[in-house]
Amino acid sequence: MLYWAEGEKSRTKVAVANSDPDLLAFFAGFLREHFAVGDEAMTIYCNLFADHVQRQQAIEAFWLRSLGLTRESLRKSTVNS
């Protein structure tokens, strides 16, 4: 549903990109509740601007906390210069 506008799907995955923590938390909850997607199957990537590099760990921690995920779900962040 949400990925139609801001994401992608393939045979084995669904992805959504957004900076609204409420929208992403809703989507993660939807996947958990309606499709029994476990936290171990969810991964996140942070896309940072160069001026956010100093706060990278805090930003990553914010997203993990917002989505109820552990550090194992975090993939390497991208920094745009």
N, CA and C atoms as an extended XYZ file, in Angstrom:
243
Properties=species:S:1:pos:R:3:atomname:S:1:resname:S:1:resid:I:1 pbc="F F F"
N         0.813       -1.196        0.000 N   MET     1
C         0.000        0.000        0.000 CA  MET     1
C         0.855        1.258        0.000 C   MET     1
N         1.649        1.512        1.056 N   LEU     2
C         2.464        2.717        1.079 CA  LEU     2
C         3.578        2.681        0.050 C   LEU     2
N         4.131        1.508       -0.213 N   TYR     3
C         5.245        1.430       -1.141 CA  TYR     3
C         4.847        1.792       -2.570 C   TYR     3
N         3.565        1.806       -2.864 N   TRP     4
C         3.146        2.189       -4.212 CA  TRP     4
C         3.641        3.585       -4.561 C   TRP     4
N         3.613        4.484       -3.610 N   ALA     5
C         3.982        5.864       -3.888 CA  ALA     5
C         5.460        6.144       -3.636 C   ALA     5
N         6.055        5.454       -2.676 N   GLU     6
C         7.405        5.815       -2.271 CA  GLU     6
C         8.289        4.600       -2.049 C   GLU     6
N         8.167        3.623       -2.881 N   GLY     7
C         8.978        2.440       -2.636 CA  GLY     7
C         9.060        1.540       -3.835 C   GLY     7
N         9.352        0.308       -3.531 N   GLU     8
C         9.488       -0.688       -4.582 CA  GLU     8
C         9.119       -2.050       -4.036 C   GLU     8
N         8.860       -2.955       -4.926 N   LYS     9
C         8.608       -4.327       -4.518 CA  LYS     9
C         9.230       -5.248       -5.556 C   LYS     9
N         9.551       -6.426       -5.104 N   SER    10
C        10.025       -7.478       -5.994 CA  SER    10
C         9.413       -8.768       -5.490 C   SER    10
N         9.836       -9.840       -6.034 N   ARG    11
C         9.262      -11.125       -5.646 CA  ARG    11
C         9.525      -11.461       -4.175 C   ARG    11
N        10.643      -10.982       -3.641 N   THR    12
C        11.014      -11.364       -2.277 CA  THR    12
C        11.176      -10.206       -1.300 C   THR    12
N        10.913       -8.974       -1.745 N   LYS    13
C        11.071       -7.862       -0.806 CA  LYS    13
C        10.127       -6.726       -1.136 C   LYS    13
N         9.937       -5.893       -0.129 N   VAL    14
C         9.191       -4.658       -0.291 CA  VAL    14
C        10.019       -3.579        0.394 C   VAL    14
N        10.053       -2.396       -0.189 N   ALA    15
C        10.856       -1.315        0.388 CA  ALA    15
C        10.080       -0.016        0.326 C   ALA    15
N        10.313        0.819        1.313 N   VAL    16
C         9.713        2.146        1.319 CA  VAL    16
C        10.773        3.127        1.797 C   VAL    16
N        10.814        4.296        1.166 N   ALA    17
C        11.769        5.337        1.551 CA  ALA    17
C        10.984        6.573        1.961 C   ALA    17
N        11.306        7.088        3.141 N   ASN    18
C        10.596        8.254        3.646 CA  ASN    18
C        11.339        8.779        4.853 C   ASN    18
N        11.091       10.023        5.210 N   SER    19
C        11.736       10.603        6.391 CA  SER    19
C        10.734       10.879        7.509 C   SER    19
N         9.523       10.382        7.377 N   ASP    20
C         8.501       10.561        8.412 CA  ASP    20
C         8.508        9.343        9.331 C   ASP    20
N         8.973        9.511       10.576 N   PRO    21
C         9.061        8.351       11.471 CA  PRO    21
C         7.709        7.703       11.750 C   PRO    21
N         6.637        8.479       11.796 N   ASP    22
C         5.318        7.904       12.049 CA  ASP    22
C         4.863        7.029       10.884 C   ASP    22
N         5.104        7.485        9.669 N   LEU    23
C         4.729        6.705        8.487 CA  LEU    23
C         5.509        5.393        8.451 C   LEU    23
N         6.814        5.469        8.696 N   LEU    24
C         7.630        4.254        8.648 CA  LEU    24
C         7.292        3.302        9.782 C   LEU    24
N         7.005        3.834       10.970 N   ALA    25
C         6.601        2.969       12.091 CA  ALA    25
C         5.263        2.297       11.779 C   ALA    25
N         4.353        3.027       11.155 N   PHE    26
C         3.071        2.446       10.752 CA  PHE    26
C         3.287        1.316        9.748 C   PHE    26
N         4.143        1.558        8.769 N   PHE    27
C         4.411        0.560        7.743 CA  PHE    27
C         5.061       -0.690        8.349 C   PHE    27
N         6.030       -0.493        9.251 N   ALA    28
C         6.671       -1.635        9.911 CA  ALA    28
C         5.641       -2.415       10.728 C   ALA    28
N         4.771       -1.714       11.433 N   GLY    29
C         3.721       -2.378       12.205 CA  GLY    29
C         2.755       -3.135       11.318 C   GLY    29
N         2.421       -2.553       10.171 N   PHE    30
C         1.549       -3.201        9.194 CA  PHE    30
C         2.173       -4.517        8.718 C   PHE    30
N         3.471       -4.483        8.398 N   LEU    31
C         4.149       -5.699        7.947 CA  LEU    31
C         4.191       -6.751        9.050 C   LEU    31
N         4.434       -6.305       10.274 N   ARG    32
C         4.478       -7.237       11.403 CA  ARG    32
C         3.115       -7.881       11.632 C   ARG    32
N         2.084       -7.065       11.672 N   GLU    33
C         0.745       -7.553       12.029 CA  GLU    33
C         0.065       -8.349       10.927 C   GLU    33
N         0.125       -7.859        9.709 N   HIS    34
C        -0.657       -8.470        8.634 CA  HIS    34
C         0.106       -9.499        7.795 C   HIS    34
N         1.425       -9.453        7.851 N   PHE    35
C         2.217      -10.390        7.052 CA  PHE    35
C         3.207      -11.186        7.889 C   PHE    35
N         3.140      -11.032        9.211 N   ALA    36
C         4.002      -11.760       10.139 CA  ALA    36
C         5.485      -11.618        9.799 C   ALA    36
N         5.875      -10.424        9.364 N   VAL    37
C         7.280      -10.155        9.076 CA  VAL    37
C         7.994       -9.929       10.405 C   VAL    37
N         8.999      -10.725       10.659 N   GLY    38
C         9.757      -10.595       11.898 CA  GLY    38
C        10.793       -9.494       11.806 C   GLY    38
N        11.187       -8.986       12.950 N   ASP    39
C        12.177       -7.912       12.983 CA  ASP    39
C        13.484       -8.322       12.305 C   ASP    39
N        13.837       -9.599       12.409 N   GLU    40
C        15.080      -10.066       11.791 CA  GLU    40
C        15.042       -9.971       10.267 C   GLU    40
N        13.852       -9.853        9.687 N   ALA    41
C        13.716       -9.732        8.233 CA  ALA    41
C        13.698       -8.278        7.771 C   ALA    41
N        13.681       -7.345        8.722 N   MET    42
C        13.631       -5.919        8.366 CA  MET    42
C        15.024       -5.322        8.429 C   MET    42
N        15.350       -4.538        7.427 N   THR    43
C        16.625       -3.824        7.401 CA  THR    43
C        16.370       -2.358        7.121 C   THR    43
N        17.250       -1.515        7.650 N   ILE    44
C        17.125       -0.089        7.372 CA  ILE    44
C        18.474        0.459        6.922 C   ILE    44
N        18.389        1.464        6.088 N   TYR    45
C        19.532        2.210        5.593 CA  TYR    45
C        19.261        3.678        5.871 C   TYR    45
N        20.247        4.389        6.367 N   CYS    46
C        20.109        5.828        6.569 CA  CYS    46
C        20.855        6.544        5.457 C   CYS    46
N        20.223        7.554        4.891 N   ASN    47
C        20.825        8.373        3.861 CA  ASN    47
C        21.078        9.742        4.496 C   ASN    47
N        22.334       10.051        4.760 N   LEU    48
C        22.692       11.254        5.500 CA  LEU    48
C        23.292       12.315        4.586 C   LEU    48
N        23.071       13.561        4.949 N   PHE    49
C        23.764       14.660        4.287 CA  PHE    49
C        25.106       14.852        4.981 C   PHE    49
N        26.071       15.414        4.289 N   ALA    50
C        27.428       15.551        4.821 CA  ALA    50
C        27.453       16.285        6.157 C   ALA    50
N        26.569       17.260        6.345 N   ASP    51
C        26.584       18.006        7.605 CA  ASP    51
C        25.969       17.221        8.767 C   ASP    51
N        25.487       16.008        8.524 N   HIS    52
C        24.936       15.158        9.585 CA  HIS    52
C        25.902       14.057       10.024 C   HIS    52
N        27.060       13.972        9.409 N   VAL    53
C        28.000       12.895        9.702 CA  VAL    53
C        28.393       12.884       11.178 C   VAL    53
N        28.549       14.042       11.779 N   GLN    54
C        28.930       14.116       13.196 CA  GLN    54
C        27.883       13.454       14.084 C   GLN    54
N        26.635       13.434       13.635 N   ARG    55
C        25.530       12.882       14.423 CA  ARG    55
C        25.057       11.530       13.892 C   ARG    55
N        25.855       10.885       13.079 N   GLN    56
C        25.424        9.652       12.421 CA  GLN    56
C        24.924        8.603       13.409 C   GLN    56
N        25.672        8.340       14.471 N   GLN    57
C        25.247        7.309       15.424 CA  GLN    57
C        23.931        7.684       16.099 C   GLN    57
N        23.749        8.949       16.428 N   ALA    58
C        22.503        9.395       17.060 CA  ALA    58
C        21.329        9.264       16.090 C   ALA    58
N        21.556        9.578       14.840 N   ILE    59
C        20.499        9.466       13.821 CA  ILE    59
C        20.117        8.003       13.618 C   ILE    59
N        21.113        7.144       13.498 N   GLU    60
C        20.838        5.718       13.334 CA  GLU    60
C        20.078        5.167       14.545 C   GLU    60
N        20.490        5.573       15.740 N   ALA    61
C        19.808        5.121       16.963 CA  ALA    61
C        18.362        5.607       16.991 C   ALA    61
N        18.122        6.836       16.539 N   PHE    62
C        16.760        7.368       16.472 CA  PHE    62
C        15.873        6.484       15.605 C   PHE    62
N        16.369        6.122       14.419 N   TRP    63
C        15.556        5.322       13.509 CA  TRP    63
C        15.338        3.907       14.034 C   TRP    63
N        16.342        3.324       14.608 N   LEU    64
C        16.169        1.993       15.192 CA  LEU    64
C        15.128        2.021       16.309 C   LEU    64
N        15.222        3.019       17.166 N   ARG    65
C        14.257        3.167       18.270 CA  ARG    65
C        12.853        3.429       17.727 C   ARG    65
N        12.735        4.307       16.742 N   SER    66
C        11.432        4.654       16.163 CA  SER    66
C        10.736        3.451       15.535 C   SER    66
N        11.526        2.549       14.982 N   LEU    67
C        10.963        1.384       14.301 CA  LEU    67
C        10.968        0.132       15.167 C   LEU    67
N        11.483        0.248       16.377 N   GLY    68
C        11.501       -0.900       17.280 CA  GLY    68
C        12.426       -2.006       16.811 C   GLY    68
N        13.554       -1.633       16.221 N   LEU    69
C        14.492       -2.610       15.684 CA  LEU    69
C        15.808       -2.565       16.447 C   LEU    69
N        16.583       -3.625       16.317 N   THR    70
C        17.899       -3.684       16.954 CA  THR    70
C        18.971       -3.301       15.937 C   THR    70
N        20.198       -3.145       16.424 N   ARG    71
C        21.322       -2.760       15.548 CA  ARG    71
C        21.580       -3.773       14.434 C   ARG    71
N        21.153       -5.003       14.640 N   GLU    72
C        21.342       -6.016       13.597 CA  GLU    72
C        20.559       -5.669       12.328 C   GLU    72
N        19.542       -4.838       12.442 N   SER    73
C        18.738       -4.450       11.285 CA  SER    73
C        19.368       -3.308       10.491 C   SER    73
N        20.363       -2.652       11.067 N   LEU    74
C        20.972       -1.484       10.436 CA  LEU    74
C        22.013       -1.901        9.410 C   LEU    74
N        21.911       -1.343        8.229 N   ARG    75
C        22.904       -1.543        7.179 CA  ARG    75
C        23.737       -0.278        7.060 C   ARG    75
N        24.796       -0.331        6.289 N   LYS    76
C        25.717        0.796        6.169 CA  LYS    76
C        24.984        2.039        5.658 C   LYS    76
N        25.184        3.138        6.366 N   SER    77
C        24.575        4.407        5.969 CA  SER    77
C        25.315        5.003        4.779 C   SER    77
N        24.595        5.780        3.995 N   THR    78
C        25.147        6.490        2.867 CA  THR    78
C        25.265        7.961        3.218 C   THR    78
N        26.378        8.576        2.866 N   VAL    79
C        26.566       10.005        3.112 CA  VAL    79
C        26.648       10.719        1.767 C   VAL    79
N        25.745       11.678        1.571 N   ASN    80
C        25.741       12.493        0.360 CA  ASN    80
C        26.574       13.730        0.606 C   ASN    80
N        27.488       14.002       -0.278 N   SER    81
C        28.349       15.185       -0.089 CA  SER    81
C        27.830       16.376       -0.857 C   SER    81
